[in-house]
Amino acid sequence: MHQIKIQQKGTKAFPSSFSMTNEALIQAVSQFMQELLNGDTDYFLVEVRIKPTNNFKVFLDADSGVSIARCISINRALYKKIEEAGWFPEGDFSLEVSSPGLDEPLKMWRQYKKNIGRTVEVVLPDSTRLSGVLQTVTEDGIVVEETKGKNKKKEVIAHSLLFDNIKQTKIQVVF
């Protein structure tokens, strides 16, 4: 008698809660964050990311700057909400709550607004890079003042850029 062995991938059943897509998890975590930030007009959610290892990264910003203490309290409250939701019955997830940091591009109008007066690098759709001081933020775009040359050959150029024509903007640290 011959035995036929059939192997199938993914034969272990996952709990039904695992059927949530990453987009659905991001939406749900974003909703939890809105609830946690409700009434706090200073702080705002910038982005939620999920790595394949169930590592949630939540980026917050605030008009007056992000404090470590506030990140810790939000992390604890959000962790509890995720646990209570029962998405990961084995507890196999991790959570990081922080400000975006200088290596992250600006994503929201409020981030641009709070960084007026700082040096930024703007990448345009054709990959052209432009560095200068962020002067103005409007509903549609920004004005970046670029300084070329030195002393008598110094030239200041104001670039008006529409958000639609900006690929990426990052804050530059000037020493």
N, C-alpha and C positions, 0 to 999 in steps of 0.2 A: 504494500500500500504506500502510495506517495502522499506526502503532506505538501500542501501548497501554502506558502506563507505570503501573506499580502502585507506590505508595509505601506502605510500612508503617513504623509506628513500632517502634523497638527491633529493627531487623533485624541490628544488629551483635551478634555472639555475645559474651557475657561468659564468662569462665572459670567452670567449674562451682563453684568456691569462692564465687562471688558470689551463689549461691543462698541463702546464709545470711541469715536474717531479722535485724533489729536485736535482737529478743529473744534469738535464738540467739547472736549476737555478744556481747551483754551477759552472758549465762550463761557463755560461754566465757572472757571476760575476767575475770569474777568468779571462776571456777575457777582461772585463772592467779594471781589475786591471793591466793586462799586458799593456794595452793602457796607463793607468795612470803612470805606472812605466817606460814606454818606454824612453830610454835615461838615466835613473838613474841606473848606474851600481852598486851602493852601496846597494840599497834596493831590496828585493826579496819577493815574495809571498810564504808563507809556507803552508797555508791551508785556505779553506773557509768552514764553517759549517752553516747549517740552522736548527733551532729548529722548531717544529711544529707550533709555534706562529708567524711564519714569521720573526724570529729574526736571522739576518745574523751576524755571527762572522767571521771577517777577521783577520787572523794572518799574520803580516809582520815581517821580520827580516832585519837586515842590517849588513854588515861586520864591520862597525864602531859603531854599536849601534843604537837603534831606539829612535827618539826624539818624545816627546809629540806633539810638533808643527807640525811635519810631519804627524803624525797619524791624527790630527785634519784636516789638509788640504786635506789629502786623503779621510777621512770620508766625508767631505763636497762634494768633487768632485764625489765620488762614489755614494753618496745618490742622487745627482742630476741625474746621469746616470740611476739609478734604477727607479727614478720617471719618467724620460723621456721615458723609455722603456715601461711604462704603465702596468707592471705586476700586480700592486696593485692599481687599480683605486681609491679605497677608502683611500689609503695611510696607510693601516694597515700593516706596516712592521717597523722593527727597525734595526739599523745597528750599530755594534761596530767594530772599527778598533784598533788593539793593537798589541804589541809584544806578542809572545807566553807565556812568563812568565816562572818562574822556575818550576811550577807544570806540565808543558807540556813537553813531551819527545821530543828529537831531531828527526827530520823527514828527514832532507835534508843534503847532503854532506857539503854544505856551512856552515850549523850550526855547524857541527862537526869541520870543519876547523877553524872557528872563536873562538872556545872554547878550542883550544889546550892550555895546561898548567893549565886547571881548573880540579877540582875534579869531577868525574862522578860516577854514579852508573849504571852498565850495568846489565840487566836482560837477561839471556840466555833462549833458548827455553824450557829447563827443569826447569825453574823458579829459577835456581841458581843465586845468586846476587854476583856481583864483584864490589868493590869500589877501585878507584885509580885515578891517575892523567893521563889525556888524553895526551899522548906524541906525537903521530903521526897519521896522517890521510892519507890514500892512496885511490886509486880508488876503491879498493876491501874491505877495512876494516880499523881497528884502532889498535893502540897499547896503552894499559892501563898499567901503572906501579903501582902495588899494594905493599904497605909496610906492612909487618907483624912483630909483636914483637917490642921491644924497646931496646935501648942501645946496649949491646954486642950481644943480640939475634935478632937484627934487620935484616930482610931479605927483599930484594926488588925483586919482581917477575914481569917480563914484560910479559903481556898476549897479544898475537897477535890474534885478533878476526876478522873474516870475517863478513861483513854486513849481509850476509845470515844467520849467526849464532847468530844474535843479535835480541832479541825480543823487547827490549826497552832500551834507554839510557836517563838518566836525569842528569842535572847539580846539584851538591850538594853544598850547602852553608857551608863554613868552617869558623868557628869563631876562 
